[in-house]
Amino acid sequence: MDPITALTIFVLAIFVGFEIITKVPPTLHTPLMSGSNAISGITLIGALLSAGAELTFFPTLLGFLAVIFATINVVGGFMVTNRMLSMFRRKE
């Protein structure tokens, strides 16, 4: 795949993702975020594979940064899910 095609797909993915997220009502953001943890986990596995391939410095660096950001996303998603579920517990 040539770089122009890859860049075009990347820009279109950003645009579509932004449009989808802005159309979601605020009441659905928390369940949607908790459901996206599985996708972030898959991203984390791909980032680990990219960081561990040790092809050259730049892909390894990008893989390392992807591991950091995917981990933040997964942990944040679980924290939001835990907070959401705590709202439905009975108060003692």
C-alpha positions as CSV (number, residue, x, y, z in Angstrom):
1,M,0.0,0.0,0.0
2,D,1.5,3.4,-1.0
3,P,1.7,6.2,1.6
4,I,-1.0,8.3,0.0
5,T,-3.5,5.5,0.3
6,A,-2.5,4.8,3.9
7,L,-2.8,8.5,4.8
8,T,-6.2,8.8,3.1
9,I,-7.5,5.8,5.1
10,F,-6.1,7.3,8.3
11,V,-7.7,10.7,7.7
12,L,-11.0,9.1,6.8
13,A,-10.9,6.9,9.9
14,I,-10.3,10.0,12.0
15,F,-13.3,11.8,10.4
16,V,-15.7,8.9,10.7
17,G,-14.7,8.2,14.3
18,F,-15.2,11.9,15.2
19,E,-18.6,12.0,13.5
20,I,-19.7,8.8,15.2
21,I,-18.6,9.8,18.7
22,T,-20.2,13.3,18.4
23,K,-23.6,11.7,17.5
24,V,-23.7,9.5,20.6
25,P,-25.9,11.0,23.4
26,P,-24.1,11.7,26.7
27,T,-26.2,9.0,28.5
28,L,-24.6,6.3,26.3
29,H,-21.0,7.4,26.6
30,T,-20.2,5.4,29.7
31,P,-21.6,2.1,28.5
32,L,-20.1,2.6,25.1
33,M,-16.7,3.3,26.7
34,S,-16.9,0.2,28.9
35,G,-17.8,-1.9,25.8
36,S,-14.8,-0.5,23.9
37,N,-12.3,-2.0,26.5
38,A,-12.2,-5.2,24.4
39,I,-11.2,-3.2,21.3
40,S,-8.6,-1.4,23.3
41,G,-7.2,-4.7,24.6
42,I,-6.8,-5.9,21.0
43,T,-5.0,-2.6,20.2
44,L,-2.7,-3.2,23.2
45,I,-1.8,-6.7,21.8
46,G,-1.0,-5.2,18.4
47,A,1.1,-2.5,20.0
48,L,3.0,-5.1,22.0
49,L,3.7,-7.0,18.9
50,S,4.9,-3.9,17.1
51,A,7.1,-2.8,20.0
52,G,8.6,-6.2,20.4
53,A,9.4,-6.7,16.7
54,E,12.6,-4.6,17.0
55,L,12.8,-3.9,13.3
56,T,14.2,-0.4,13.5
57,F,14.1,2.4,16.0
58,F,11.1,4.3,14.7
59,P,8.6,1.5,14.6
60,T,9.7,0.3,18.0
61,L,9.3,3.8,19.4
62,L,5.8,4.0,17.9
63,G,4.9,0.6,19.2
64,F,6.1,1.7,22.7
65,L,4.0,4.8,22.6
66,A,1.0,2.8,21.4
67,V,1.5,0.4,24.4
68,I,1.4,3.4,26.7
69,F,-1.7,5.0,25.2
70,A,-3.6,1.8,24.8
71,T,-2.8,0.9,28.5
72,I,-4.1,4.3,29.6
73,N,-7.2,3.8,27.6
74,V,-7.9,0.3,29.0
75,V,-7.3,1.3,32.6
76,G,-9.4,4.5,32.2
77,G,-12.2,2.5,30.7
78,F,-12.2,0.0,33.5
79,M,-12.2,2.9,36.1
80,V,-15.2,4.5,34.4
81,T,-17.0,1.2,34.2
82,N,-16.3,0.6,37.9
83,R,-17.6,4.1,38.8
84,M,-20.7,3.5,36.6
85,L,-21.5,0.2,38.3
86,S,-21.0,1.7,41.7
87,M,-23.9,4.1,41.0
88,F,-26.3,1.2,40.8
89,R,-25.2,-0.5,44.1
90,R,-27.5,-0.2,47.1
91,K,-26.4,2.3,49.6
92,E,-25.8,1.0,53.1
